[in-house]
Amino acid sequence: MRYVTARTEGAQGAPLVFTFHGTGGDEHQFHAAASTLVPGAQVVSPRGDVSESGMNRFFRRTGEGVYDMDDLARRTEAMANFLSAEKKAAGDPPTIGLGYSNGANILASVAFARPEIVDRLVLMHPLIPFTPDPQPGLSGRHILITAGRRDPICPAPATQAFADWLEGQGAQVTLTWTDGGHEIRPEETEAVRAFLA
């Protein structure tokens, strides 16, 4: 699978960071921020290859919070293969994934299917409106979730249920709440910075 991709070459032995934009974003949305958060990192930021009314996404949906599960499965496999190949080409360094909204959802879906690819995950405002199959490969993975208590797209109970499911798989979950909605607030950025430090 080929994606339109932004790339930054990193220092020898530095971590590899993958970033995933939200609906309507592109490969540049978090690309520069990743280099700031993880100095010296190699950064690879793919653009979602689904268009929804002209907005970039990583998989199709039939309505707000209603996913095309067959499409999600196909695109998860394609993304997992892409990330695995990128990681191998980089020499198998420590790997971080950072995604927001739709980007957090595809990153989480890759982790459900192939948990060995990404070592540390930053999931900002994810929405997983289904219960994934058990995944013991997530045990010990460090995962940060940031969320808004008033998020109209990712309801707080769904976020909490997802965090609880991850903990049930043995993942080391940090859940950071803000009083905001679906926007990224400064305290989330600080939580990401602390998590990746």
ROGULUM-50912 format. One line per field, with one value per residue: residue number from 1; x, z, y of N, C-alpha, C in turn. Coordinates in Angstrom, 2 decimals, padded with zeros to 5 digits. Layout:
N
n [NUM | ...]
n_px [X | ...]
n_pz [Z | ...]
n_py [Y | ...]
ca_px [X | ...]
ca_pz [Z | ...]
ca_py [Y | ...]
c_px [X | ...]
c_pz [Z | ...]
c_py [Y | ...]
//
This chain:
197
n [1 | 2 | 3 | 4 | 5 | 6 | 7 | 8 | 9 | 10 | 11 | 12 | 13 | 14 | 15 | 16 | 17 | 18 | 19 | 20 | 21 | 22 | 23 | 24 | 25 | 26 | 27 | 28 | 29 | 30 | 31 | 32 | 33 | 34 | 35 | 36 | 37 | 38 | 39 | 40 | 41 | 42 | 43 | 44 | 45 | 46 | 47 | 48 | 49 | 50 | 51 | 52 | 53 | 54 | 55 | 56 | 57 | 58 | 59 | 60 | 61 | 62 | 63 | 64 | 65 | 66 | 67 | 68 | 69 | 70 | 71 | 72 | 73 | 74 | 75 | 76 | 77 | 78 | 79 | 80 | 81 | 82 | 83 | 84 | 85 | 86 | 87 | 88 | 89 | 90 | 91 | 92 | 93 | 94 | 95 | 96 | 97 | 98 | 99 | 100 | 101 | 102 | 103 | 104 | 105 | 106 | 107 | 108 | 109 | 110 | 111 | 112 | 113 | 114 | 115 | 116 | 117 | 118 | 119 | 120 | 121 | 122 | 123 | 124 | 125 | 126 | 127 | 128 | 129 | 130 | 131 | 132 | 133 | 134 | 135 | 136 | 137 | 138 | 139 | 140 | 141 | 142 | 143 | 144 | 145 | 146 | 147 | 148 | 149 | 150 | 151 | 152 | 153 | 154 | 155 | 156 | 157 | 158 | 159 | 160 | 161 | 162 | 163 | 164 | 165 | 166 | 167 | 168 | 169 | 170 | 171 | 172 | 173 | 174 | 175 | 176 | 177 | 178 | 179 | 180 | 181 | 182 | 183 | 184 | 185 | 186 | 187 | 188 | 189 | 190 | 191 | 192 | 193 | 194 | 195 | 196 | 197]
n_px [000.85 | 000.53 | 000.93 | 000.30 | 002.81 | 004.39 | 007.75 | 010.42 | 013.81 | 015.60 | 017.88 | 020.63 | 019.68 | 017.55 | 014.11 | 011.28 | 008.56 | 005.18 | 002.57 | -000.91 | -003.50 | -006.57 | -010.04 | -010.37 | -007.91 | -004.39 | -001.27 | 000.46 | -000.54 | 000.27 | 002.91 | 005.24 | 005.03 | 005.62 | 008.38 | 009.17 | 008.17 | 009.54 | 012.62 | 014.96 | 013.83 | 012.89 | 010.28 | 007.24 | 004.44 | 001.50 | -001.07 | -004.56 | -006.39 | -009.01 | -011.77 | -014.12 | -016.64 | -014.70 | -012.93 | -010.06 | -009.74 | -009.08 | -010.53 | -013.76 | -017.02 | -020.48 | -022.03 | -022.03 | -019.92 | -020.54 | -019.15 | -017.87 | -017.31 | -016.14 | -014.61 | -012.94 | -011.50 | -010.08 | -008.53 | -007.13 | -005.47 | -003.94 | -002.69 | -001.27 | 000.56 | 001.98 | 003.11 | 004.66 | 006.52 | 007.81 | 008.95 | 010.69 | 012.43 | 013.60 | 015.26 | 014.14 | 013.55 | 012.73 | 009.28 | 006.77 | 003.36 | 001.13 | -002.03 | -004.97 | -008.42 | -010.03 | -007.57 | -006.51 | -008.21 | -007.62 | -005.01 | -005.39 | -006.87 | -004.96 | -003.29 | -004.92 | -004.90 | -002.19 | -000.26 | 002.45 | 003.74 | 003.75 | 005.19 | 004.61 | 001.67 | -000.18 | -003.28 | -005.51 | -008.56 | -010.00 | -012.47 | -013.94 | -016.39 | -017.18 | -016.64 | -013.48 | -011.88 | -010.28 | -006.86 | -003.98 | -001.44 | -001.22 | -000.46 | 001.46 | 002.04 | 002.48 | 000.13 | -001.33 | -004.30 | -006.10 | -008.81 | -011.95 | -014.29 | -016.67 | -016.94 | -018.62 | -018.43 | -016.90 | -018.09 | -017.78 | -018.35 | -017.89 | -015.19 | -014.10 | -014.88 | -013.36 | -010.75 | -010.85 | -011.13 | -008.63 | -006.94 | -007.80 | -006.58 | -004.06 | -002.56 | -000.63 | -002.19 | -002.67 | -004.97 | -006.07 | -008.12 | -009.89 | -011.80 | -012.94 | -014.21 | -014.15 | -011.87 | -008.27 | -006.67 | -004.44 | -003.54 | -003.65 | -001.61 | 000.55 | 000.31 | 000.90 | 003.53 | 004.76 | 004.27 | 005.80 | 008.33]
n_pz [000.00 | -000.84 | 000.48 | 000.45 | 001.96 | 004.63 | 005.58 | 007.92 | 008.33 | 010.86 | 013.70 | 014.04 | 015.42 | 016.77 | 017.95 | 015.99 | 014.81 | 014.12 | 012.77 | 012.78 | 011.24 | 012.00 | 010.87 | 007.86 | 008.13 | 007.23 | 006.14 | 007.30 | 009.70 | 012.34 | 011.97 | 012.19 | 014.89 | 016.06 | 015.79 | 017.54 | 019.96 | 020.20 | 020.03 | 017.40 | 016.31 | 013.74 | 011.59 | 010.28 | 008.43 | 007.30 | 004.87 | 005.12 | 002.95 | 002.19 | 001.02 | 002.36 | 001.50 | 000.46 | 002.56 | 004.16 | 005.34 | 007.25 | 007.05 | 005.96 | 006.94 | 007.83 | 009.08 | 011.74 | 014.09 | 013.25 | 011.91 | 008.84 | 008.98 | 007.47 | 005.65 | 007.47 | 008.42 | 006.12 | 005.58 | 007.89 | 007.79 | 005.52 | 006.45 | 008.64 | 007.34 | 005.90 | 008.01 | 009.28 | 007.28 | 007.04 | 009.58 | 009.59 | 007.51 | 008.74 | 010.51 | 012.69 | 015.05 | 018.41 | 018.57 | 018.14 | 018.11 | 017.19 | 017.22 | 016.27 | 016.83 | 014.04 | 013.17 | 015.55 | 015.82 | 013.65 | 014.32 | 016.79 | 015.87 | 014.30 | 016.38 | 017.70 | 015.87 | 015.17 | 017.48 | 017.94 | 016.38 | 017.07 | 019.83 | 021.85 | 022.38 | 021.53 | 021.88 | 020.92 | 021.67 | 020.85 | 019.31 | 019.81 | 018.88 | 019.48 | 020.91 | 020.97 | 019.90 | 022.30 | 023.03 | 023.83 | 023.17 | 023.69 | 026.28 | 028.67 | 026.95 | 026.64 | 026.84 | 026.10 | 026.55 | 025.61 | 026.32 | 026.04 | 028.43 | 027.57 | 024.96 | 021.96 | 019.95 | 020.71 | 023.16 | 026.72 | 028.35 | 026.48 | 025.93 | 028.45 | 028.69 | 026.65 | 027.58 | 029.87 | 028.70 | 027.40 | 029.65 | 030.67 | 028.92 | 029.79 | 029.22 | 029.93 | 030.88 | 030.60 | 031.31 | 030.38 | 031.17 | 029.94 | 030.40 | 028.06 | 024.62 | 021.52 | 020.61 | 020.65 | 023.60 | 025.50 | 027.85 | 027.11 | 025.23 | 026.92 | 028.46 | 026.59 | 026.02 | 028.48 | 028.67 | 026.60 | 027.29]
n_py [-001.20 | 002.19 | 005.40 | 008.92 | 010.69 | 012.41 | 012.96 | 012.90 | 012.65 | 010.98 | 011.00 | 008.71 | 005.64 | 006.78 | 007.04 | 005.90 | 007.68 | 007.54 | 009.49 | 010.30 | 011.88 | 013.72 | 013.53 | 015.26 | 016.41 | 016.31 | 014.84 | 016.63 | 017.53 | 016.73 | 016.36 | 018.05 | 018.62 | 016.18 | 015.96 | 017.91 | 016.93 | 014.52 | 014.81 | 014.53 | 012.28 | 009.92 | 010.65 | 009.62 | 010.26 | 009.30 | 010.07 | 009.77 | 007.63 | 007.70 | 009.54 | 011.69 | 013.53 | 015.21 | 015.34 | 014.07 | 010.74 | 007.72 | 005.40 | 004.19 | 005.38 | 005.03 | 006.80 | 009.27 | 007.99 | 005.44 | 002.77 | 001.45 | -001.68 | -003.72 | -002.27 | -000.99 | -003.19 | -004.00 | -001.71 | -001.43 | -003.68 | -003.00 | -000.64 | -001.64 | -003.30 | -001.38 | 000.18 | -001.77 | -002.39 | 000.09 | 000.30 | -001.88 | -001.10 | 001.05 | -000.13 | -001.36 | 000.28 | 001.61 | 002.36 | 004.78 | 005.69 | 008.25 | 009.53 | 011.34 | 011.52 | 010.32 | 009.40 | 008.39 | 006.27 | 004.52 | 003.90 | 002.62 | 000.43 | -000.88 | -001.64 | -003.47 | -005.54 | -006.02 | -005.87 | -005.80 | -003.95 | -001.15 | 000.41 | 002.34 | 004.16 | 007.03 | 008.13 | 010.35 | 011.56 | 009.13 | 006.97 | 004.04 | 002.23 | -000.37 | -003.62 | -004.80 | -007.89 | -010.05 | -009.25 | -010.36 | -009.53 | -006.86 | -006.57 | -004.94 | -002.84 | 000.67 | 003.15 | 006.20 | 007.93 | 010.74 | 012.91 | 014.68 | 015.69 | 016.73 | 015.96 | 015.78 | 013.94 | 011.78 | 010.18 | 010.46 | 008.10 | 006.03 | 006.38 | 005.82 | 003.14 | 002.01 | 002.50 | 000.93 | -001.59 | -001.84 | -001.88 | -004.26 | -005.98 | -005.93 | -003.71 | -000.75 | 001.90 | 005.37 | 007.77 | 010.84 | 013.44 | 016.32 | 019.35 | 019.97 | 019.72 | 018.16 | 019.26 | 019.75 | 020.43 | 022.63 | 021.30 | 018.67 | 018.48 | 018.88 | 016.58 | 014.64 | 015.33 | 014.81 | 012.05 | 011.04 | 011.78]
ca_px [000.00 | 001.25 | 000.22 | 000.97 | 003.47 | 005.43 | 008.86 | 011.58 | 014.88 | 016.01 | 019.25 | 020.93 | 019.22 | 016.44 | 012.82 | 010.45 | 007.24 | 004.12 | 001.46 | -002.15 | -004.35 | -008.00 | -010.86 | -010.18 | -006.51 | -003.52 | -000.02 | 001.23 | -001.24 | 001.07 | 004.25 | 006.27 | 004.90 | 006.28 | 009.81 | 009.33 | 007.89 | 010.57 | 013.74 | 015.84 | 013.11 | 012.42 | 008.83 | 006.53 | 003.05 | 000.69 | -002.37 | -005.65 | -006.68 | -010.47 | -012.31 | -015.50 | -017.01 | -013.47 | -012.10 | -009.24 | -009.97 | -008.33 | -011.47 | -015.10 | -018.09 | -021.81 | -022.63 | -021.19 | -019.74 | -020.98 | -018.03 | -017.94 | -016.36 | -015.38 | -013.61 | -011.97 | -010.62 | -009.17 | -007.58 | -006.25 | -004.44 | -003.05 | -001.89 | -000.34 | 001.63 | 002.77 | 003.90 | 005.65 | 007.59 | 008.56 | 009.73 | 011.78 | 013.37 | 014.30 | 016.13 | 013.37 | 013.79 | 011.56 | 008.28 | 005.69 | 002.27 | 000.33 | -003.16 | -006.08 | -009.75 | -009.99 | -006.21 | -006.38 | -008.99 | -006.89 | -003.85 | -005.89 | -007.26 | -003.71 | -002.80 | -005.74 | -004.55 | -000.75 | 000.23 | 003.91 | 004.32 | 003.94 | 005.53 | 003.92 | 000.58 | -000.87 | -004.60 | -006.19 | -009.99 | -010.40 | -013.83 | -014.02 | -017.78 | -017.39 | -015.72 | -012.53 | -011.54 | -009.15 | -005.55 | -002.95 | -000.23 | -001.19 | 000.03 | 002.70 | 002.13 | 002.19 | -000.87 | -001.93 | -005.54 | -006.56 | -010.23 | -012.73 | -015.51 | -017.85 | -016.72 | -019.87 | -018.14 | -016.37 | -018.70 | -016.91 | -018.51 | -017.25 | -013.75 | -013.77 | -015.02 | -012.21 | -009.59 | -011.01 | -010.84 | -007.18 | -006.37 | -008.13 | -005.62 | -002.75 | -001.85 | -000.38 | -003.00 | -002.81 | -006.15 | -006.05 | -009.36 | -010.01 | -013.20 | -013.31 | -014.94 | -013.35 | -010.64 | -007.08 | -006.41 | -003.03 | -003.18 | -003.41 | -000.27 | 001.48 | 000.23 | 001.65 | 004.94 | 005.21 | 004.20 | 006.87 | 009.62]
ca_pz [000.00 | -000.90 | 001.00 | 000.43 | 003.27 | 005.03 | 006.22 | 008.47 | 008.69 | 012.25 | 014.09 | 014.11 | 016.64 | 017.39 | 017.75 | 014.81 | 015.20 | 013.11 | 013.18 | 012.04 | 011.35 | 012.17 | 009.67 | 007.24 | 008.23 | 006.25 | 006.68 | 007.99 | 010.90 | 013.55 | 011.56 | 012.82 | 016.35 | 016.49 | 015.91 | 018.76 | 021.10 | 020.28 | 019.28 | 016.69 | 015.82 | 012.37 | 011.62 | 009.06 | 008.61 | 006.12 | 004.67 | 004.91 | 001.52 | 001.98 | 000.96 | 002.79 | 001.12 | 000.25 | 003.75 | 004.27 | 006.45 | 007.13 | 006.71 | 005.69 | 007.93 | 007.24 | 009.85 | 012.87 | 015.04 | 012.68 | 011.04 | 007.86 | 009.62 | 006.43 | 005.15 | 008.55 | 008.46 | 004.95 | 005.68 | 009.02 | 007.29 | 004.64 | 007.27 | 009.43 | 006.43 | 005.62 | 009.19 | 009.50 | 006.29 | 007.41 | 010.78 | 009.17 | 006.72 | 009.66 | 011.39 | 013.84 | 016.25 | 019.25 | 017.70 | 018.79 | 017.25 | 017.72 | 016.34 | 016.78 | 016.28 | 013.08 | 013.18 | 016.75 | 015.61 | 012.79 | 015.10 | 017.73 | 015.12 | 013.98 | 017.62 | 017.97 | 014.93 | 015.13 | 018.60 | 018.01 | 015.50 | 017.77 | 021.22 | 022.70 | 021.61 | 021.99 | 021.25 | 021.30 | 021.32 | 020.07 | 019.46 | 019.42 | 019.23 | 019.49 | 021.82 | 020.18 | 020.37 | 023.23 | 022.39 | 024.86 | 022.72 | 024.22 | 027.65 | 028.87 | 026.07 | 027.28 | 026.02 | 026.62 | 025.95 | 026.05 | 025.96 | 026.61 | 029.10 | 026.84 | 023.55 | 021.39 | 018.96 | 021.46 | 024.49 | 027.83 | 028.76 | 025.49 | 026.14 | 029.66 | 028.40 | 025.85 | 028.48 | 030.73 | 027.88 | 027.23 | 030.92 | 030.76 | 028.10 | 030.44 | 028.80 | 030.94 | 030.32 | 031.24 | 030.75 | 030.75 | 030.81 | 030.02 | 030.47 | 026.73 | 023.70 | 020.63 | 020.26 | 021.44 | 024.52 | 025.90 | 028.86 | 026.40 | 024.66 | 028.03 | 028.85 | 025.56 | 026.21 | 029.68 | 028.37 | 025.67 | 027.81]
ca_py [000.00 | 003.46 | 006.57 | 010.21 | 010.65 | 013.38 | 012.25 | 013.59 | 011.71 | 011.16 | 010.67 | 007.27 | 005.00 | 007.50 | 006.39 | 006.14 | 008.16 | 007.62 | 010.35 | 010.05 | 013.07 | 013.57 | 013.73 | 016.56 | 016.82 | 015.66 | 014.31 | 017.67 | 018.01 | 016.51 | 015.93 | 018.90 | 018.50 | 014.95 | 016.24 | 018.70 | 016.07 | 013.48 | 015.39 | 013.61 | 011.11 | 009.78 | 010.82 | 009.21 | 010.67 | 009.01 | 010.71 | 008.84 | 007.47 | 007.73 | 010.90 | 011.84 | 014.89 | 015.96 | 015.32 | 012.85 | 009.82 | 006.46 | 004.33 | 004.69 | 005.23 | 005.23 | 007.88 | 009.67 | 006.91 | 004.17 | 002.41 | 000.37 | -002.60 | -004.43 | -001.33 | -000.80 | -004.36 | -003.95 | -000.59 | -001.74 | -004.60 | -002.24 | 000.27 | -002.46 | -003.72 | -000.18 | 000.53 | -002.82 | -002.22 | 001.29 | -000.01 | -002.76 | -000.30 | 001.95 | -000.90 | -001.85 | 001.09 | 001.84 | 002.97 | 005.51 | 006.10 | 009.34 | 009.78 | 012.16 | 011.29 | 009.22 | 008.87 | 007.55 | 005.05 | 003.57 | 003.46 | 001.62 | -000.77 | -001.58 | -002.26 | -004.64 | -006.61 | -006.29 | -005.06 | -005.77 | -002.93 | 000.13 | 000.16 | 003.30 | 004.75 | 008.23 | 008.13 | 011.59 | 011.54 | 007.96 | 006.42 | 002.63 | 001.95 | -001.82 | -004.29 | -005.59 | -009.22 | -010.03 | -009.14 | -010.45 | -008.85 | -005.49 | -006.59 | -004.19 | -001.67 | 001.95 | 003.83 | 007.42 | 008.40 | 012.06 | 013.00 | 015.77 | 015.22 | 017.22 | 015.66 | 015.27 | 012.90 | 010.64 | 010.34 | 010.06 | 006.69 | 005.16 | 006.49 | 005.09 | 001.71 | 001.62 | 002.46 | -000.25 | -002.78 | -001.90 | -002.33 | -005.67 | -006.73 | -005.82 | -002.51 | 000.29 | 002.99 | 006.67 | 008.44 | 012.25 | 014.13 | 017.77 | 019.78 | 020.43 | 018.88 | 017.34 | 019.98 | 019.43 | 021.53 | 022.69 | 020.31 | 017.41 | 018.55 | 018.68 | 015.18 | 013.89 | 015.63 | 014.07 | 010.63 | 010.67 | 012.22]
c_px [000.88 | 000.36 | 001.01 | 001.51 | 004.42 | 006.49 | 009.90 | 012.61 | 015.36 | 017.47 | 019.41 | 020.47 | 018.06 | 015.12 | 012.19 | 009.07 | 006.33 | 003.05 | 000.29 | -003.11 | -005.81 | -008.74 | -010.69 | -008.76 | -005.70 | -002.22 | 000.81 | 000.64 | -000.40 | 002.53 | 005.34 | 006.22 | 005.62 | 007.77 | 010.11 | 009.16 | 008.97 | 011.77 | 014.63 | 015.14 | 012.98 | 010.90 | 008.26 | 005.05 | 002.26 | -000.60 | -003.43 | -006.08 | -008.17 | -010.89 | -013.78 | -015.89 | -015.78 | -012.53 | -011.36 | -009.61 | -009.17 | -009.22 | -012.86 | -016.01 | -019.42 | -022.58 | -021.70 | -021.12 | -020.20 | -019.97 | -018.43 | -016.89 | -015.55 | -014.28 | -012.53 | -010.99 | -009.61 | -008.12 | -006.67 | -005.13 | -003.43 | -002.13 | -000.87 | 000.83 | 002.56 | 003.68 | 004.99 | 006.82 | 008.45 | 009.46 | 010.92 | 012.85 | 014.19 | 015.22 | 015.48 | 013.65 | 012.59 | 010.56 | 007.13 | 004.62 | 001.46 | -000.80 | -004.24 | -007.36 | -009.72 | -008.60 | -005.93 | -007.10 | -008.27 | -005.65 | -004.27 | -006.24 | -006.04 | -003.19 | -003.62 | -005.27 | -003.09 | -000.07 | 001.74 | 004.52 | 004.68 | 004.11 | 004.76 | 002.89 | 000.03 | -002.16 | -005.38 | -007.61 | -010.36 | -011.88 | -013.81 | -015.42 | -018.13 | -016.41 | -014.76 | -012.38 | -010.38 | -007.81 | -004.46 | -001.64 | -000.13 | -000.65 | 001.39 | 002.88 | 001.74 | 001.30 | -001.39 | -003.21 | -005.83 | -007.97 | -010.87 | -014.01 | -016.78 | -017.71 | -018.01 | -019.67 | -017.68 | -016.91 | -017.81 | -017.12 | -017.85 | -015.74 | -013.33 | -013.85 | -013.84 | -010.96 | -009.66 | -010.70 | -009.32 | -006.50 | -006.65 | -007.22 | -004.21 | -001.95 | -001.68 | -001.00 | -002.94 | -003.96 | -006.19 | -007.32 | -009.16 | -011.51 | -013.72 | -014.13 | -014.00 | -012.05 | -009.49 | -006.73 | -004.96 | -002.64 | -003.00 | -002.01 | 000.78 | 001.48 | 001.01 | 003.14 | 005.51 | 005.26 | 005.38 | 008.26 | 010.46]
c_pz [000.00 | -000.36 | 000.65 | 001.84 | 003.44 | 005.81 | 006.76 | 008.87 | 010.10 | 012.47 | 014.17 | 015.46 | 017.34 | 017.16 | 016.40 | 015.30 | 013.98 | 013.62 | 012.22 | 012.30 | 011.63 | 010.86 | 009.14 | 007.37 | 007.12 | 006.94 | 007.44 | 009.36 | 012.18 | 013.24 | 012.25 | 014.34 | 016.86 | 016.67 | 017.15 | 020.00 | 021.32 | 019.45 | 018.65 | 016.05 | 014.30 | 012.43 | 010.26 | 009.30 | 007.33 | 006.08 | 004.46 | 003.45 | 001.23 | 001.96 | 001.37 | 002.57 | 001.01 | 001.45 | 003.84 | 005.52 | 006.20 | 006.85 | 006.57 | 006.91 | 007.24 | 007.96 | 010.99 | 013.89 | 014.55 | 011.61 | 010.04 | 008.28 | 008.60 | 005.89 | 006.20 | 008.58 | 007.31 | 005.13 | 006.89 | 008.56 | 006.42 | 005.45 | 008.09 | 008.57 | 006.11 | 006.81 | 009.45 | 008.55 | 006.61 | 008.61 | 010.43 | 008.42 | 007.61 | 010.61 | 012.68 | 015.11 | 017.18 | 018.48 | 018.50 | 017.74 | 017.93 | 016.74 | 017.05 | 016.07 | 015.30 | 013.00 | 014.40 | 016.54 | 014.72 | 013.53 | 016.11 | 017.02 | 014.69 | 015.23 | 017.99 | 017.12 | 015.03 | 016.24 | 018.67 | 017.22 | 016.27 | 019.26 | 022.20 | 021.85 | 022.31 | 021.19 | 021.76 | 020.76 | 020.43 | 020.29 | 018.91 | 019.81 | 019.14 | 020.50 | 021.00 | 020.74 | 021.36 | 022.49 | 023.47 | 024.47 | 023.18 | 025.65 | 027.75 | 027.97 | 026.85 | 026.35 | 026.77 | 025.84 | 026.49 | 025.51 | 026.64 | 027.24 | 028.38 | 025.33 | 022.96 | 020.40 | 019.65 | 022.89 | 025.59 | 028.26 | 027.78 | 025.64 | 027.37 | 029.43 | 027.59 | 026.71 | 029.39 | 029.95 | 027.70 | 028.51 | 031.13 | 029.94 | 028.69 | 030.01 | 029.98 | 030.42 | 031.20 | 030.54 | 031.28 | 030.23 | 030.83 | 030.14 | 029.11 | 025.93 | 022.85 | 020.21 | 021.14 | 022.30 | 025.00 | 026.93 | 028.25 | 025.81 | 025.74 | 028.49 | 027.87 | 025.76 | 027.40 | 029.40 | 027.53 | 026.19 | 028.29]
c_py [001.24 | 004.58 | 007.82 | 010.41 | 011.82 | 012.63 | 013.22 | 012.54 | 012.01 | 010.84 | 009.16 | 006.71 | 005.68 | 006.75 | 006.75 | 006.55 | 008.18 | 008.56 | 010.15 | 011.19 | 012.71 | 013.77 | 015.15 | 017.11 | 016.19 | 015.27 | 015.35 | 018.05 | 017.87 | 016.23 | 016.75 | 018.77 | 017.26 | 015.17 | 017.07 | 017.83 | 015.02 | 013.97 | 014.32 | 012.43 | 011.12 | 009.83 | 010.47 | 009.46 | 010.40 | 009.82 | 009.64 | 008.82 | 007.31 | 009.19 | 010.87 | 013.29 | 015.78 | 015.98 | 013.99 | 012.06 | 008.55 | 005.26 | 004.94 | 004.53 | 005.52 | 006.31 | 008.23 | 008.53 | 005.56 | 003.77 | 001.34 | -000.65 | -003.39 | -003.54 | -001.09 | -001.97 | -004.34 | -002.88 | -000.74 | -002.66 | -003.86 | -001.32 | -000.51 | -002.91 | -002.56 | 000.16 | -000.50 | -002.69 | -001.00 | 001.02 | -000.89 | -001.99 | 000.63 | 001.20 | -001.35 | -001.05 | 001.08 | 002.71 | 003.55 | 005.82 | 007.19 | 009.63 | 010.57 | 011.77 | 010.11 | 008.59 | 008.01 | 006.22 | 004.05 | 003.05 | 002.39 | 000.33 | -001.57 | -002.30 | -003.49 | -005.83 | -007.02 | -005.48 | -004.95 | -004.61 | -001.66 | -000.13 | 001.04 | 004.02 | 005.98 | 008.31 | 009.34 | 011.56 | 010.34 | 007.63 | 005.00 | 002.15 | 000.47 | -002.41 | -005.14 | -007.00 | -009.12 | -010.01 | -009.15 | -009.77 | -007.41 | -005.43 | -005.89 | -002.99 | -000.41 | 002.77 | 005.04 | 007.72 | 009.79 | 012.25 | 014.20 | 015.24 | 015.66 | 016.98 | 015.10 | 014.13 | 011.62 | 010.74 | 009.77 | 008.61 | 005.72 | 005.19 | 005.69 | 003.58 | 001.20 | 001.52 | 001.23 | -001.53 | -002.93 | -002.39 | -003.81 | -006.56 | -006.68 | -004.61 | -001.55 | 001.59 | 004.23 | 007.39 | 009.86 | 012.92 | 015.64 | 018.10 | 020.21 | 019.44 | 018.06 | 018.01 | 019.51 | 020.64 | 021.49 | 021.63 | 018.92 | 017.37 | 018.32 | 017.22 | 014.31 | 014.09 | 014.84 | 012.57 | 010.18 | 011.04 | 011.03]
//
